[in-house]
Amino acid sequence: MISLPWTVMAGELIMMCQHDGKFAAIRMNRGHDFSTVIHKICARWSDLDPDSVILNYSLNDTEHIILDNDDDLTTMFQNAEHAGIDDIMITVRDGAKFFMAEDVQVTPTAKSDTGKGKQTMIVDDDDVIPSFCSHKKVKLLSSDWSDGITTVGQRFEGGASDFKNVLRKFAIERGFEYTLAKNDKVRVTAHCKYRTVKKCMWHVHARIMPGNEYFHILAMDLAHTCGFAVRTLTNPHATAELVADLVGDDVRGKHQTRPVDVVKGIKRDYGINISYHQAWWGIEKARGLVFGDYVKSFSCLKWYVGAAKSTNPGSHIDLESDEETKRFKRLFVAFGACVQGFNHCRPLIFLDAAHLKGRYRGTIMAATGKNGNQGIFPICFAIVDGETYENWRWFLEHLRSILMPGRGITFISDRHTGLLMARRDIFPESGHGYCLLHLKRNLRDHLKGTTRAYRERVVVEFLTNLRYENWSNAFFRGQRYGEMTSNVAESFNAWIEAERHLPITILVDELRKKIMNLMSERREEASKWGCQICPEMDKRMRASFNESRTWVVSAAGDGVYEVHSFPNVTVDIIRRICSCQKWQLTGFPCSHAVIVLSSSGKDMSEYVDPYYFSQTFRASYSNSIHPIPTVWMPERPVDEDFLLPPLCKKPPGRPKNKRIPSRGRT
């Protein structure tokens, strides 16, 4: 050991650095990090590149100990303290020059040797190998966790949960395990896991302080004598609570956070391995913290229903529960603005149901219309336990109660058995069109495994078993307006995809806000229109005119015309029919009708259904859905509002997040 001419303070260490035969003494203390060491060394030798400096030191009988990061620096201070020395010899080398020197022979061994003449420098394998397989160093987001617990008196404003969260991260990054001897809202005491076996006295004790309600560390000993403080990829303290803390912001911004993405992200950003199960529970806990508790959300429903009715007059909202068990059964929601607005849309309703993805699953049923500009118009929705006949019947009974009496309605949907039966019972006089895409899938399933000679028979049998009035335009009862699929219902399901995992009260309110914003945006959009017909339909009419401008029109009399369009067609503008059938099917003039009206000097708007007028569109969005201030919601529900979630049986296997397309078998 070198005799130093100055006094070394407690916690300090003099680094005697040697480089190119020159020495420099550098004073360091425990508060410095490795980057500070490199900076001070490079300040003494200006020819050194900070990125290529190699440091080694020797202590007792151990030589060539690597000094390469903050952990190595901490270990060096601890070793020097245990050895009772104040100075230590550091060998400084320029890595870029060291491995390029012609007079240097690299031989893997454990000691160094210097002879006369040509110099032979002997280094460890660990010094040589990284130079041949270098990797970009990445600073993990967990690197600061090791400084989470610092000193007695440290304050944690978030209380016990905040302290335990910091302690959990501290243990993971420092690489040790602990047990909680005391654990409540007032005090927390943690001991090293090996306190009894290895007599390790590491501990930290914190408690709440009267007056400010903050948690303070009152006592601690952070020195581990058990020898188990090593950072690893797995740690029992990497719990679902930790995952919830790490992914909280992601869950808030991206509702459909997937466990598999969380597993990969925590491995990439924090260097921690967690299981799929831990990630799933962590996401669930994060959702509870961000959006509210799933169980408590059911008890908020009664208050919410009352608040929604009072702030949105004319709304039809019905909450059903079991009076004996106090468990939720089902909920129907139709806001007054939607009910009144649908009276100005085509009498066409698309029905469908989709699975919810929250903890208690369930199903959301929805009735959706279509406005004059070909956009979706949400009418009502319901939350039930499953897609059954009883639930569809209950839903359609409520739907019938909000529709204008005497208005003929056409329904379009898939062929779910419960829906078909309920529609016939509640709306026996209404036309019901099957979605052609679902029929196509059904037929494809029937044709699987059949031979070519047998396929024609299968197709005939399939169509024969269907009622013609449900799929054939020639036999259809009512007006279908050219809508041959249930894409509108599918669009609604996709539109609410991000909200389907939320707790029930939050789910309903998020859908309210979503529909409220939609109506407000379309009301603002329509106020700027200068055309008599909705822009989308006006665009369609212009396209029809451009298609038909070369056709020749001949008048036959009494409003009947012949259009020479190859093939020729007949148009009757008084009866509003065309032999191509498109005008009758869609309720909107076809290309043949457009050229006839244009050639005869008629006002085209007089032959367009009023549902396509801009004025009618504005009327459908003239009413507003009003906000429901949750600031009025009581923190704890009163006894009469208490409601339990439904009993649900978890299906086998991993929960499905993607909707299985309906095959509509009857």
VOGU-3710 file (C-alpha; in Angstrom, 3 decimals, decimal comma):
1> mislpwtvma> 0,000/0,000/0,000  1,303/3,478/-0,880  1,769/5,987/1,929  -0,372/9,015/1,113  0,619/12,577/2,139  -3,010/13,619/2,756  -5,891/12,530/4,958  -8,515/10,236/3,482  -12,053/10,976/4,692  -14,588/8,276/5,587
11> gelimmcqhd> -16,250/6,840/2,497  -13,407/8,021/0,254  -10,924/5,979/-1,732  -7,783/7,093/-3,533  -7,464/5,468/-6,963  -3,785/5,241/-7,988  -4,200/5,089/-11,775  -1,374/3,867/-14,036  -1,318/4,410/-17,815  1,653/4,366/-20,208
21> gkfaairmnr> 4,112/4,367/-17,303  2,593/7,437/-15,683  0,646/7,641/-12,430  -2,171/9,850/-11,248  -4,001/9,876/-7,904  -7,768/10,405/-8,146  -9,933/10,933/-5,099  -13,329/9,142/-5,262  -16,224/8,653/-2,833  -19,287/6,448/-2,652
31> ghdfstvihk> -21,478/9,101/-4,231  -19,632/8,929/-7,553  -20,712/6,637/-10,367  -18,633/4,799/-12,963  -19,058/7,522/-15,604  -17,451/9,992/-13,169  -14,437/7,678/-12,820  -14,014/7,516/-16,602  -14,405/11,297/-16,889  -11,702/11,977/-14,292
41> icarwsdldp> -9,315/9,470/-15,847  -9,777/10,886/-19,360  -9,209/14,380/-17,939  -5,728/13,241/-16,821  -4,893/11,475/-20,114  -6,411/13,421/-23,016  -5,491/10,741/-25,600  -7,966/8,251/-24,069  -11,367/7,608/-25,631  -14,024/7,253/-22,871
51> dsvilnysln> -15,757/4,488/-24,848  -12,644/2,298/-25,087  -11,092/2,656/-21,618  -10,377/-0,689/-19,881  -9,929/-0,664/-16,095  -8,589/-3,458/-13,864  -7,455/-3,527/-10,272  -5,870/-6,052/-7,911  -6,816/-6,687/-4,316  -5,113/-9,096/-1,910
61> dtehiildnd> -4,239/-12,198/-3,988  -6,790/-11,536/-6,732  -5,514/-9,874/-9,899  -7,144/-8,323/-12,958  -10,496/-7,624/-11,325  -12,668/-5,921/-13,933  -14,015/-2,422/-13,207  -16,648/-1,775/-15,882  -19,874/-0,395/-14,391  -21,574/1,067/-11,317
71> ddlttmfqna> -21,997/-2,347/-9,699  -18,276/-3,084/-10,101  -17,480/0,302/-8,558  -19,734/-0,380/-5,556  -18,117/-3,802/-5,107  -14,651/-2,240/-5,205  -15,552/0,226/-2,435  -17,003/-2,593/-0,334  -13,920/-4,802/-0,853  -11,563/-1,935/0,026
81> ehagiddimi> -13,580/-1,183/3,154  -13,499/-4,823/4,266  -9,750/-4,978/3,572  -9,204/-1,780/5,590  -7,339/0,107/2,840  -7,718/3,713/1,638  -6,025/3,439/-1,742  -6,090/0,971/-4,576  -4,018/0,510/-7,743  -5,947/0,870/-11,036
91> tvrdgakffm> -4,511/-0,241/-14,382  -5,783/1,955/-17,224  -5,593/0,724/-20,819  -6,812/2,014/-24,149  -8,835/-0,877/-25,570  -8,632/0,446/-29,132  -4,828/0,446/-29,099  -4,285/-2,518/-26,814  -5,611/-5,178/-29,201  -4,047/-3,537/-32,296
101> aedvqvtpta> -0,447/-3,311/-30,954  1,991/-5,469/-32,967  4,293/-6,159/-30,022  1,545/-7,472/-27,768  0,879/-11,181/-27,503  -2,423/-12,105/-25,933  -2,364/-15,343/-23,993  -5,330/-16,409/-21,831  -4,046/-16,952/-18,286  -4,573/-15,616/-14,805
111> ksdtgkgkqt> -1,390/-13,553/-14,216  0,747/-10,903/-15,929  4,457/-11,173/-16,661  7,034/-8,687/-17,889  10,386/-9,738/-19,349  13,300/-8,049/-21,085  13,030/-7,069/-24,744  9,631/-7,566/-26,341  6,801/-7,098/-23,833  4,308/-9,908/-23,300
121> mivddddvip> 1,074/-8,877/-21,632  -1,103/-11,679/-20,303  -4,796/-10,998/-19,669  -7,933/-12,924/-18,707  -10,255/-14,482/-21,271  -13,013/-12,179/-20,024  -10,950/-9,163/-21,121  -10,366/-10,482/-24,637  -13,630/-12,114/-25,704  -15,901/-9,025/-25,611
131> sfcshkkvkl> -13,682/-7,280/-28,168  -14,462/-9,981/-30,730  -18,236/-10,033/-30,094  -19,260/-6,533/-29,087  -22,869/-5,581/-28,351  -24,524/-2,213/-28,097  -25,040/-1,423/-24,454  -28,638/-0,654/-23,568  -29,573/1,134/-20,372  -32,523/-0,670/-18,818
141> lssdwsdgit> -35,413/1,355/-17,463  -34,858/-0,443/-14,162  -31,318/0,874/-13,703  -32,488/3,621/-11,329  -34,358/1,158/-9,113  -31,170/0,357/-7,225  -31,265/3,882/-5,760  -34,863/3,602/-4,562  -33,942/3,084/-0,903  -31,267/5,556/0,174
151> tvgqrfegga> -31,300/6,812/3,730  -33,088/6,970/7,068  -35,739/9,668/6,937  -36,576/9,071/3,271  -40,212/9,995/2,633  -42,859/8,203/0,529  -45,898/10,388/-0,147  -47,977/7,509/-1,488  -48,039/5,723/1,858  -47,425/2,021/2,429
161> sdfknvlrkf> -48,226/1,008/-1,159  -45,737/3,531/-2,527  -43,010/2,346/-0,144  -43,608/-1,334/-0,918  -43,527/-0,633/-4,641  -40,149/1,120/-4,358  -38,855/-1,666/-2,078  -39,976/-4,299/-4,566  -38,082/-2,603/-7,400  -35,030/-2,041/-5,177
171> aiergfeytl> -34,833/-5,750/-4,343  -35,209/-6,806/-7,980  -32,458/-4,505/-9,225  -30,106/-5,292/-6,322  -30,842/-9,006/-6,752  -32,035/-10,187/-3,344  -35,189/-11,474/-1,684  -36,904/-10,288/1,463  -39,800/-11,167/3,735  -42,224/-8,797/5,432
181> akndkvrvta> -42,185/-9,151/9,207  -44,768/-6,376/9,532  -47,085/-5,320/6,750  -50,063/-3,005/7,228  -51,140/0,537/6,408  -49,231/1,963/9,392  -45,885/0,170/9,314  -43,804/-2,113/7,101  -40,715/-4,034/8,175  -38,679/-6,082/5,692
191> hckyrtvkkc> -35,896/-8,575/6,506  -33,510/-10,430/4,235  -34,896/-13,825/3,284  -31,761/-15,450/4,734  -31,880/-13,612/8,058  -32,276/-16,861/9,991  -30,195/-19,223/7,848  -27,263/-16,924/6,992  -27,631/-14,406/9,843  -27,932/-11,627/7,269
201> mwhvharimp> -28,932/-8,423/9,083  -30,216/-6,529/6,053  -33,469/-4,844/7,024  -35,537/-1,720/6,490  -38,339/-0,396/8,695  -40,777/2,362/7,716  -43,985/3,673/9,204  -46,522/6,424/8,780  -45,772/9,669/10,555  -48,573/11,538/12,321
211> gneyfhilam> -49,199/14,986/10,961  -48,327/14,541/7,282  -49,568/10,945/6,733  -46,413/10,124/4,769  -44,348/6,951/5,115  -40,821/7,497/6,457  -37,886/5,106/6,778  -36,977/4,993/10,476  -34,253/2,337/10,469  -32,298/0,267/7,969
221> dlahtcgfav> -29,144/-1,731/7,302  -28,529/-2,235/3,566  -25,384/-4,400/3,891  -25,940/-8,007/2,794  -23,691/-10,637/4,414  -25,551/-13,635/2,984  -23,845/-13,542/-0,411  -27,132/-13,832/-2,331  -27,416/-10,243/-3,616  -27,030/-10,967/-7,332
231> rtltnphata> -29,223/-9,490/-10,078  -31,100/-12,271/-11,933  -33,674/-12,469/-14,709  -36,343/-13,811/-12,376  -37,323/-12,597/-8,944  -40,299/-13,550/-6,755  -40,910/-9,842/-6,156  -41,723/-9,369/-9,871  -45,406/-9,734/-9,017  -48,642/-8,762/-10,711
241> elvadlvgdd> -48,594/-5,580/-8,596  -45,255/-4,638/-10,150  -46,573/-5,379/-13,638  -49,633/-3,210/-12,941  -47,375/-0,325/-11,948  -45,224/-0,700/-15,079  -48,032/-1,026/-17,646  -50,541/1,412/-16,129  -49,886/4,136/-18,712  -49,977/1,612/-21,556
251> vrgkhqtrpv> -53,345/0,269/-20,401  -54,739/3,795/-20,180  -53,660/4,621/-23,732  -54,214/1,199/-25,284  -57,231/-0,600/-23,848  -56,465/-3,861/-25,608  -53,051/-4,435/-24,024  -52,094/-8,081/-24,591  -50,271/-10,191/-21,967  -47,880/-11,569/-24,571
261> dvvkgikrdy> -46,827/-8,004/-25,467  -46,340/-7,166/-21,790  -44,095/-10,224/-21,301  -41,904/-9,141/-24,229  -41,903/-5,468/-23,226  -40,835/-6,062/-19,620  -38,074/-8,395/-20,812  -36,873/-5,797/-23,326  -37,140/-2,668/-21,164  -36,410/-4,007/-17,671
271> ginisyhqaw> -34,512/-7,273/-18,193  -37,043/-9,239/-16,141  -38,705/-12,528/-17,052  -42,371/-12,824/-16,083  -44,958/-15,444/-16,929  -48,058/-14,998/-19,089  -50,167/-15,470/-15,946  -48,330/-12,650/-14,140  -48,759/-10,375/-17,159  -52,491/-11,137/-17,418
281> wgiekarglv> -53,123/-10,426/-13,732  -50,941/-7,334/-13,910  -53,041/-5,977/-16,777  -56,243/-6,746/-14,856  -54,927/-4,918/-11,785  -53,804/-1,983/-13,925  -57,248/-1,770/-15,498  -58,745/-1,744/-12,022  -56,459/1,120/-11,005  -57,063/3,080/-14,207
291> fgdyvksfsc> -60,742/2,401/-14,889  -62,083/1,217/-11,540  -62,827/-2,063/-9,829  -64,922/-4,593/-11,783  -66,922/-5,694/-8,727  -67,604/-2,211/-7,352  -68,655/-1,045/-10,808  -71,873/-3,095/-10,573  -72,903/-1,260/-7,405  -72,520/2,060/-9,259
301> lkwyvgaaks> -75,072/1,044/-11,896  -78,217/2,060/-9,994  -76,861/5,534/-9,339  -75,726/5,819/-12,962  -79,112/4,776/-14,368  -80,851/7,423/-12,252  -78,326/10,093/-13,239  -78,589/9,180/-16,944  -82,377/9,480/-16,913  -82,327/12,828/-15,119
311> tnpgshidle> -79,687/14,387/-17,403  -81,068/12,881/-20,629  -84,867/13,186/-20,665  -86,669/10,776/-22,976  -84,097/8,026/-22,440  -85,266/4,460/-21,912  -82,928/2,667/-19,498  -83,888/-0,501/-17,661  -81,744/-2,333/-15,106  -82,758/-5,822/-14,025
321> sdeetkrfkr> -81,323/-7,656/-11,009  -82,177/-10,636/-8,857  -83,939/-9,303/-5,776  -82,929/-12,270/-3,633  -79,252/-12,596/-4,518  -78,708/-8,903/-5,376  -76,926/-9,946/-8,551  -76,952/-8,146/-11,881  -79,040/-9,718/-14,676  -79,191/-7,337/-17,638
331> lfvafgacvq> -79,265/-3,686/-18,691  -80,987/-1,933/-21,620  -79,873/1,554/-22,688  -81,481/3,863/-25,275  -80,666/7,571/-24,990  -83,442/9,987/-25,887  -81,411/11,701/-28,618  -80,875/8,350/-30,369  -84,544/7,357/-30,086  -85,736/10,661/-31,539
341> gfnhcrplif> -83,004/10,799/-34,161  -83,819/7,354/-35,563  -87,261/8,618/-36,594  -85,434/10,571/-39,321  -83,431/7,574/-40,544  -84,578/4,833/-42,881  -86,791/2,247/-41,108  -83,987/-0,275/-41,256  -82,394/-1,878/-38,165  -79,307/-4,078/-38,033
351> ldaahlkgry> -79,164/-6,512/-35,105  -76,096/-8,239/-33,739  -74,352/-9,277/-30,513  -70,705/-9,388/-29,458  -68,828/-10,850/-26,514  -67,545/-8,575/-23,762  -63,943/-9,071/-22,666  -63,943/-7,926/-19,053  -63,554/-10,119/-16,001  -67,210/-11,189/-15,992
361> rgtimaatgk> -67,519/-11,492/-19,768  -71,146/-11,270/-20,912  -72,611/-10,111/-24,228  -73,527/-6,737/-25,661  -76,568/-6,655/-27,955  -77,041/-3,689/-30,251  -79,565/-2,238/-32,679  -77,987/0,051/-35,272  -79,504/2,164/-38,041  -78,069/3,958/-41,034
371> ngnqgifpic> -78,291/7,694/-41,656  -78,935/9,447/-44,963  -75,221/9,826/-45,628  -74,617/6,065/-45,312  -73,097/6,289/-41,811  -74,001/4,154/-38,790  -76,626/5,457/-36,355  -76,552/3,747/-32,913  -80,096/3,264/-31,593  -79,747/1,226/-28,404
381> faivdgetye> -77,705/-1,488/-26,741  -78,019/-3,966/-23,892  -75,670/-5,941/-21,669  -76,761/-9,506/-20,937  -75,179/-12,754/-19,814  -75,394/-14,461/-23,209  -76,975/-14,567/-26,651  -80,104/-16,583/-25,843  -83,740/-16,555/-26,944  -84,837/-15,089/-23,588
391> nwrwflehlr> -82,351/-12,228/-23,817  -83,141/-11,477/-27,464  -86,854/-11,460/-26,695  -86,291/-9,099/-23,740  -84,121/-6,842/-25,910  -86,633/-6,693/-28,772  -89,499/-5,977/-26,371  -87,641/-2,906/-25,138  -86,722/-1,975/-28,712  -90,369/-2,122/-29,762
401> silmpgrgit> -91,334/0,197/-26,885  -89,026/2,988/-28,125  -89,971/2,833/-31,827  -92,597/5,084/-33,366  -95,943/3,209/-33,288  -97,121/1,969/-36,669  -93,783/2,479/-38,393  -92,862/-0,530/-40,520  -89,362/-1,768/-39,690  -87,068/-4,032/-41,681
411> fisdrhtgll> -84,463/-6,076/-39,794  -81,162/-7,419/-41,097  -79,024/-9,841/-39,124  -77,297/-13,194/-39,095  -79,353/-16,348/-38,427  -78,803/-16,877/-34,717  -81,575/-19,225/-33,580  -82,569/-17,192/-30,522  -82,735/-13,991/-32,557  -84,880/-15,531/-35,312
421> marrdifpes> -87,416/-16,908/-32,836  -87,585/-13,700/-30,791  -88,034/-11,518/-33,893  -90,963/-13,624/-35,091  -92,584/-13,322/-31,652  -92,095/-9,574/-31,110  -92,091/-8,209/-34,694  -94,171/-10,752/-36,650  -95,233/-8,156/-39,234  -91,692/-6,942/-40,038
431> ghgycllhlk> -89,471/-8,067/-42,866  -86,275/-9,839/-41,874  -83,360/-10,086/-44,284  -80,491/-12,496/-43,783  -76,952/-11,259/-44,252  -75,672/-12,660/-47,565  -72,101/-12,893/-46,255  -73,270/-15,176/-43,447  -75,263/-17,254/-45,932  -72,166/-17,577/-48,075
441> rnlrdhlkgt> -70,187/-18,870/-45,084  -72,998/-21,276/-44,203  -73,092/-22,668/-47,727  -69,326/-23,030/-47,822  -69,508/-25,082/-44,629  -72,191/-27,322/-46,162  -70,038/-27,902/-49,245  -66,967/-29,028/-47,297  -66,117/-32,641/-48,004  -68,638/-33,029/-50,848
451> trayrervvv> -67,842/-34,176/-54,370  -68,399/-31,987/-57,431  -71,351/-34,125/-58,601  -73,063/-33,792/-55,230  -72,550/-30,025/-54,769  -75,485/-28,866/-56,887  -77,837/-30,972/-54,789  -76,357/-29,527/-51,570  -76,883/-25,969/-52,821  -80,497/-26,669/-53,804
461> efltnlryen> -81,249/-28,264/-50,431  -79,585/-25,394/-48,591  -81,626/-22,705/-50,369  -84,838/-24,737/-50,177  -84,549/-24,938/-46,394  -84,427/-21,144/-46,187  -87,538/-19,015/-46,359  -87,476/-17,146/-49,657  -88,722/-13,908/-48,075  -85,580/-13,806/-45,899
471> wsnaffrgqr> -82,989/-13,858/-48,674  -84,609/-13,359/-52,086  -85,406/-9,789/-53,187  -88,259/-11,104/-55,326  -90,105/-12,409/-52,244  -88,909/-9,922/-49,624  -91,533/-8,156/-47,544  -90,843/-4,480/-46,972  -88,032/-2,215/-48,125  -84,434/-3,354/-47,710
481> ygemtsnvae> -82,884/-0,215/-49,296  -80,280/-2,326/-51,072  -78,668/-3,465/-47,816  -77,766/-7,112/-48,408  -75,321/-7,629/-45,510  -75,106/-6,865/-41,796  -71,896/-4,892/-42,244  -73,414/-1,964/-40,346  -73,743/-4,125/-37,211  -70,219/-5,439/-37,695
491> sfnawieaer> -68,988/-1,845/-38,029  -70,629/-0,944/-34,725  -68,946/-3,910/-33,017  -65,573/-2,824/-34,398  -66,289/0,784/-33,360  -66,704/-0,212/-29,686  -63,894/-2,801/-29,717  -61,651/-0,815/-27,379  -64,387/-0,372/-24,739  -65,585/-3,976/-24,470
501> hlpitilvde> -63,102/-4,920/-21,730  -64,118/-2,150/-19,283  -66,005/-2,511/-15,980  -69,729/-2,292/-16,647  -70,492/1,244/-15,426  -67,385/2,626/-17,138  -68,316/0,674/-20,280  -71,805/2,184/-20,436  -70,482/5,688/-19,806  -67,715/5,334/-22,397
511> lrkkimnlms> -70,291/4,238/-24,982  -72,444/7,221/-24,002  -69,509/9,571/-24,550  -68,618/7,868/-27,809  -72,155/8,260/-29,171  -72,388/11,797/-27,753  -69,203/12,834/-29,579  -70,366/11,144/-32,781  -73,667/13,034/-32,768  -71,948/16,328/-31,999
521> erreeaskwg> -69,382/15,885/-34,778  -72,010/14,983/-37,367  -74,241/17,863/-36,311  -71,303/20,228/-36,787  -70,387/18,558/-40,101  -73,922/18,815/-41,503  -74,168/22,505/-40,608  -71,549/23,201/-43,296  -73,279/21,323/-46,098  -74,617/23,415/-48,964
531> cqicpemdkr> -76,166/20,606/-50,990  -79,803/19,533/-50,841  -78,917/15,827/-50,882  -76,420/14,305/-48,446  -72,869/14,519/-49,859  -72,376/10,773/-50,171  -75,645/10,347/-52,065  -74,980/13,450/-54,165  -71,627/11,913/-55,105  -73,414/8,688/-56,034
541> mrasfnesrt> -75,894/10,563/-58,233  -73,095/12,399/-60,058  -71,336/9,084/-60,690  -74,598/7,671/-62,107  -74,919/10,661/-64,451  -71,334/10,276/-65,695  -72,002/6,599/-66,338  -75,193/7,261/-68,305  -74,419/10,471/-70,223  -73,843/8,578/-73,545
551> wvvsaagdgv> -77,159/6,707/-73,373  -80,096/7,689/-75,569  -83,525/8,267/-73,966  -86,852/7,826/-75,813  -90,174/8,976/-74,323  -93,099/6,507/-74,488  -95,662/8,700/-72,669  -97,302/8,824/-69,197  -93,921/9,094/-67,510  -92,540/5,967/-69,170
561> yevhsfpnvt> -89,192/6,097/-70,969  -86,906/3,701/-72,785  -83,191/3,976/-72,161  -80,943/2,592/-74,893  -78,129/1,474/-72,596  -77,280/-1,882/-74,197  -79,267/-3,704/-72,992  -82,250/-1,399/-73,099  -84,369/-0,781/-69,990  -87,719/0,811/-69,203
571> vdiirricsc> -88,044/3,579/-66,613  -91,344/4,749/-65,091  -90,680/7,974/-63,178  -94,259/8,205/-61,867  -94,160/4,768/-60,229  -90,426/5,187/-59,555  -89,417/1,857/-61,018  -86,810/0,649/-63,498  -86,622/-2,717/-65,214  -83,084/-3,096/-63,809
581> qkwqltgfpc> -84,793/-3,276/-60,344  -82,163/-1,108/-58,647  -84,428/1,917/-58,083  -87,003/-0,263/-56,350  -84,430/-2,092/-54,234  -82,451/0,920/-53,005  -85,063/3,689/-52,952  -82,557/5,875/-54,799  -82,578/6,657/-58,572  -80,387/4,284/-60,589
591> shavivlsss> -78,233/5,370/-63,526  -81,112/4,810/-65,955  -83,457/6,943/-63,886  -80,853/9,696/-63,537  -80,366/10,061/-67,297  -84,161/10,043/-67,849  -84,709/12,761/-65,229  -81,832/14,798/-66,620  -83,001/14,453/-70,253  -86,604/15,336/-69,422
601> gkdmseyvdp> -85,634/18,387/-67,362  -87,068/17,050/-64,093  -85,860/18,130/-60,667  -83,963/15,080/-59,454  -84,449/15,919/-55,796  -88,215/15,351/-56,198  -87,486/11,714/-57,004  -85,141/11,069/-54,091  -86,425/9,593/-50,846  -86,521/12,335/-48,136
611> yyfsqtfras> -84,323/10,138/-45,899  -81,400/11,118/-48,151  -81,937/14,892/-47,791  -79,415/17,006/-45,879  -82,307/18,575/-43,959  -83,435/15,124/-42,778  -79,873/14,266/-41,809  -79,674/17,404/-39,656  -82,965/16,491/-38,012  -81,623/13,080/-37,029
621> ysnsihpipt> -78,793/14,771/-35,117  -80,707/17,796/-33,840  -80,895/16,429/-30,280  -77,921/15,988/-27,984  -76,797/13,402/-25,471  -75,866/15,263/-22,297  -72,901/14,651/-19,950  -73,299/12,723/-16,706  -71,014/14,340/-14,093  -69,530/11,487/-12,069
631> vwmperpvde> -68,502/14,043/-9,456  -72,021/13,475/-8,113  -71,401/9,748/-7,722  -71,063/8,739/-4,056  -67,718/7,228/-3,076  -69,515/4,319/-1,454  -72,879/3,093/-2,735  -75,767/3,142/-0,308  -77,227/-0,186/0,774  -80,157/-0,080/-1,657
641> dfllpplckk> -77,746/0,460/-4,582  -75,556/-2,528/-3,683  -75,320/-4,950/-6,610  -73,164/-8,027/-7,114  -71,714/-9,162/-10,440  -73,376/-12,113/-12,172  -72,158/-15,626/-11,548  -70,206/-16,704/-14,573  -68,589/-20,031/-15,298  -65,145/-19,673/-16,792
651> ppgrpknkri> -64,875/-21,656/-20,047  -61,951/-24,068/-20,440  -58,755/-22,848/-22,056  -57,344/-19,388/-22,553  -59,937/-16,572/-22,822  -60,756/-15,650/-26,422  -60,223/-11,991/-27,315  -61,157/-12,205/-30,984  -64,790/-12,615/-31,888  -65,670/-15,884/-33,584
661> psrgrt> -67,610/-15,051/-36,781  -71,226/-16,122/-36,533  -72,175/-19,020/-38,788  -75,874/-18,489/-38,144  -76,932/-22,135/-38,208  -80,595/-22,831/-37,579
//
